[in-house]
Amino acid sequence: MELELRHLRVLIAVDDERSFTAAADRLGMSQAAVSRSLAALERAVGATLMHRTTRRVEPTEPGTMLAGVARRVTAELDRAVASVRGDRAVIRIGYAWAALGAHTTAVLREWNHGHPASPIRLVRINSRDAGLLDGHVDLAVVRHPVLPPELESEVVGRERRVAALPIDHPLADRESVALADLTPWEVAVDRRSGTTTTELWESRGIAAPPLTWSGDVEEWLDLIAAGDAIGVTSEATAHHLPRPGVVFVPIGDAPPLEVRLAWHRNHRHPASGRIARAVRAAYAAGTTPGEGDAGRA
C-alpha cells in the first residue's frame, strides 16, 4: 500500500479545518496538492474519506476513524523525533469542562517546572472522551466510569458533587442541600459530556427532577445564571469555571465523582503513569469530599 506520512498529515489538516483551502494554508501547500494527496490516500485505503461539497468538507465514518489513528501515529512519531533531537515534546491532556479543579494550576506548575522537555498543555474538548478517540490529545481527564472499550483509565481522585444554582435561588444561601431538595426544579445537563442522570436520584428511591439539555458547559452556566435551570456538577466546576450569578452549594447525600486519567489502549503515553501519580498526590493532599467550602460565584 503506497501510504506516506504526508498523506496522514494532509488527512489530519483537512479533518481539522474542514476546508481544502485552509488545510493548504496550514500545511504550506497548494490546494491542488492537498486534493491530490487526499485522493492518493483514498485510493490506497480503498475508501472515500471526505465528503466534498461546494461549501464544506465533512469526514466519512472511515475518514473519522483513520484521522484519529493518523493523529496518534504522527504524535508518537513526533514525540520520538523530539526525544532524539532533545526538543520539547508537549503532552496534550484533554478535558471536557473542569480539568483538575482546584488542583489544576498546582499540578501544571509543578509538572512543567520539573519536566521542561515534556510540558503539559490542557485542551478543552466537549466530548465524553475529551478528544482521545479522535487523537486530538495524548491523555484525558474524565469523570465517566464507563468509557469506550478502546480506552483505559485509572482513578486519580474523587470530588464531591455540588448544586449549581442561580444566585437568587431559594436554596442559594444554604450551607448544603440534599438531592431531594433539588427535585422541584429542572436540572440542566450537558448532552455531550455531562455526568448527571436520573439514576442519581432514582437509586436512592427519590423521584428524579426533569432534565433539560445544554450544548456545552458555557451554555449550561448561562441557563443557570439566567434562572432557567439548576445544575448538579463536581466541585471542580466551582473552582475552574466560576460564573457571576451562579452559586455552588455542596450536596450532602450525593456520592462523590471519580476523576480518572484516561488513555487510548493501543497508544498509552509513556508519561501517563508519572502524571497519574502526580495528580493522585495532589488530590490526596487536598480537601476530601465532604470537607471545606465548594465555593461561590
C-alpha positions in Angstrom: 0.0 0.0 0.0 1.5 3.3 -1.1 0.8 5.3 2.1 3.2 8.0 3.2 3.4 10.2 6.3 2.5 13.3 4.2 -0.8 11.6 3.3 -1.7 11.3 7.0 -0.8 14.9 7.8 -3.0 16.1 4.9 -5.9 14.0 6.2 -5.4 15.4 9.7 -5.3 19.0 8.4 -8.4 18.6 6.2 -10.3 16.9 9.0 -9.3 19.7 11.4 -10.0 22.6 9.0 -12.9 21.1 7.1 -11.6 23.1 4.1 -9.0 22.3 1.4 -8.0 25.9 1.2 -7.5 26.2 5.0 -5.7 22.9 5.1 -3.4 24.0 2.3 -2.6 27.3 4.1 -1.8 25.4 7.3 0.5 22.9 5.5 2.1 25.4 3.2 0.9 23.5 0.1 -1.2 24.4 -2.8 -4.9 23.4 -2.7 -4.4 21.1 -5.7 -1.5 19.3 -3.9 -3.8 18.8 -0.9 -6.5 17.4 -3.1 -4.1 15.0 -4.9 -2.6 13.8 -1.6 -6.1 13.0 -0.1 -7.2 11.3 -3.3 -4.0 9.2 -3.3 -4.7 8.2 0.3 -8.3 7.3 -0.6 -7.1 5.1 -3.4 -4.5 3.4 -1.1 -7.1 2.5 1.5 -9.9 1.9 -0.9 -12.5 4.1 0.7 -13.9 7.7 0.5 -12.6 9.6 3.5 -14.1 13.0 2.9 -17.5 14.2 1.5 -16.8 17.2 -0.6 -19.4 19.9 -1.3 -19.1 23.4 -2.7 -19.4 24.8 0.8 -17.8 22.4 3.2 -15.8 19.2 3.6 -17.1 16.5 6.1 -15.4 13.3 7.0 -17.0 10.0 6.3 -17.1 7.3 9.0 -13.9 5.7 7.7 -12.4 9.2 7.4 -13.1 9.9 11.1 -11.6 6.6 12.2 -8.5 6.9 10.1 -7.9 10.6 11.1 -7.9 9.5 14.7 -5.4 6.8 14.1 -3.3 9.3 12.0 -3.2 11.8 14.8 -2.0 9.2 17.3 0.6 7.7 14.9 2.0 11.1 13.9 2.0 12.3 17.6 4.1 9.2 18.6 6.5 9.8 15.7 6.8 13.5 16.5 7.4 12.6 20.2 10.2 10.1 19.2 11.9 12.6 16.9 11.7 15.3 19.6 13.3 12.9 22.0 16.2 12.1 19.6 16.7 15.8 18.9 16.4 16.8 22.5 13.5 19.1 21.7 10.4 19.7 23.8 7.6 17.2 23.4 4.3 18.7 24.6 1.9 16.3 26.4 -1.7 17.2 25.4 -4.3 16.4 28.1 -7.9 16.8 27.2 -10.8 17.7 29.5 -14.5 18.5 28.9 -15.2 21.2 31.5 -13.3 21.2 34.7 -9.7 19.9 34.2 -8.5 19.2 37.8 -10.5 21.8 39.5 -8.6 23.4 42.4 -5.6 21.3 41.7 -5.2 22.3 38.0 -2.7 25.2 38.4 -0.6 23.4 41.1 -0.2 20.2 39.1 0.6 22.1 35.9 3.2 24.3 37.5 4.9 21.5 39.4 5.0 19.2 36.4 6.1 21.8 33.9 8.8 23.0 36.2 10.1 19.5 36.8 9.7 18.3 33.2 10.7 21.2 30.9 11.3 18.9 28.0 7.7 17.4 28.2 5.4 20.2 29.4 1.6 19.6 29.8 -0.8 21.6 27.8 -4.5 21.4 28.6 -7.0 21.1 25.7 -10.8 21.6 26.3 -12.9 19.4 24.1 -16.5 18.9 24.8 -17.0 15.1 24.5 -17.2 12.2 26.9 -13.6 11.1 25.9 -12.3 14.7 25.8 -10.7 14.1 22.4 -8.9 10.8 23.0 -10.7 8.7 20.3 -10.1 11.3 17.6 -6.4 11.5 18.5 -6.6 15.2 19.5 -4.9 14.6 22.8 -2.5 12.1 24.4 -4.3 11.7 27.7 -7.7 12.9 29.1 -9.2 13.8 32.4 -12.7 12.2 32.5 -15.4 11.8 35.1 -17.4 8.9 33.5 -16.9 5.4 35.0 -17.9 3.7 31.7 -15.7 4.5 28.7 -15.5 3.1 25.2 -13.6 -0.2 25.0 -10.7 1.5 23.1 -9.9 3.5 26.2 -8.4 2.6 29.6 -8.3 4.7 32.7 -7.4 4.8 36.4 -8.9 6.7 39.3 -6.7 9.7 40.3 -9.1 11.5 42.7 -12.6 12.0 44.0 -14.7 15.1 44.1 -17.9 15.9 45.8 -21.0 16.9 43.9 -22.4 20.4 44.3 -25.6 22.1 43.1 -25.1 24.9 40.7 -27.9 27.5 41.5 -28.9 31.0 40.3 -27.7 33.5 42.9 -31.3 34.4 43.8 -32.5 30.8 44.1 -34.3 29.8 47.3 -31.6 27.2 48.1 -28.6 29.5 47.3 -28.0 30.6 50.9 -27.9 27.1 52.3 -24.7 25.6 53.7 -25.6 22.3 51.9 -28.6 20.7 50.2 -29.9 17.2 49.8 -30.8 15.5 46.5 -34.5 15.6 47.4 -34.3 19.4 47.8 -33.5 19.7 44.1 -36.4 17.8 42.6 -38.8 20.7 42.2 -36.5 22.3 39.6 -35.4 21.5 36.1 -31.8 20.3 36.0 -29.6 21.2 33.1 -27.2 18.6 31.7 -24.5 19.0 29.0 -25.7 16.5 26.4 -22.2 15.6 25.3 -20.1 15.3 28.5 -22.5 15.8 31.4 -22.3 13.3 34.3 -25.8 13.8 35.8 -28.5 11.3 35.1 -31.9 10.5 36.7 -30.2 7.4 38.3 -28.6 9.8 40.8 -32.0 10.2 42.5 -33.7 7.0 41.5 -31.0 4.8 43.0 -31.9 6.4 46.4 -35.6 6.0 45.9 -36.2 9.7 45.1 -38.3 10.8 42.2 -35.9 12.4 39.7 -36.3 16.0 38.6 -36.9 16.8 34.9 -33.8 17.2 32.8 -33.1 19.8 30.1 -30.1 19.7 27.8 -27.4 22.2 27.0 -24.8 22.2 24.2 -21.7 22.8 26.3 -20.6 24.0 29.7 -20.8 27.7 28.8 -24.5 27.2 27.7 -25.1 25.2 30.9 -23.8 28.0 33.0 -25.8 30.6 31.1 -29.0 28.6 31.6 -28.4 28.5 35.4 -27.3 32.2 35.7 -30.5 33.2 33.8 -32.6 31.3 36.3 -33.9 28.8 33.7 -32.5 25.7 35.4 -30.2 24.4 38.1 -27.3 22.0 37.8 -25.5 19.2 39.5 -21.8 19.0 38.9 -18.4 18.4 40.5 -16.9 20.8 43.0 -14.1 21.2 40.4 -16.5 23.3 38.3 -16.8 25.9 41.0 -13.0 26.3 41.0 -12.3 26.0 37.3 -15.4 27.9 35.9 -16.7 30.4 38.4 -19.5 32.4 36.9 -21.1 35.6 38.1 -24.7 34.9 39.1 -24.1 31.2 39.8 -23.7 29.8 43.3 -22.3 26.3 44.1 -23.7 24.6 47.2 -22.5 21.1 48.4 -24.9 18.2 48.1 -24.6 16.4 51.4 -26.1 13.0 50.4 -24.7 12.6 46.8 -21.8 10.2 46.1 -18.5 11.8 45.0 -17.5 11.7 41.4 -14.4 9.7 40.5 -11.8 11.6 38.5 -9.9 9.4 36.0 -6.9 9.8 33.8 -7.6 8.0 30.5 -5.6 7.0 27.5 -6.0 5.0 24.3 -5.5 1.3 24.9 -3.1 1.0 21.9 -1.3 4.3 22.3 -0.5 4.9 26.0 1.7 7.9 26.5 5.0 6.9 28.2 4.5 9.6 30.9 0.9 8.6 31.8 2.0 6.7 34.9 4.0 9.6 36.3 1.3 12.1 35.5 -1.3 9.9 37.2 0.9 9.7 40.3 1.3 13.5 40.4 -2.4 14.0 40.1 -3.2 11.4 42.8 -0.8 13.1 45.1 -2.4 16.5 44.5 -5.9 15.1 45.3 -4.6 13.2 48.3 -3.1 16.4 49.8 -6.2 18.5 49.1 -9.7 18.6 50.5 -11.5 15.3 50.6 -15.2 15.1 49.7 -17.4 16.4 52.4 -14.9 19.0 53.8 -14.4 22.7 53.2 -16.4 25.1 51.1 -17.3 24.3 47.5 -17.1 28.0 46.5 -19.5 30.6 45.3 -19.5 32.7 42.2 
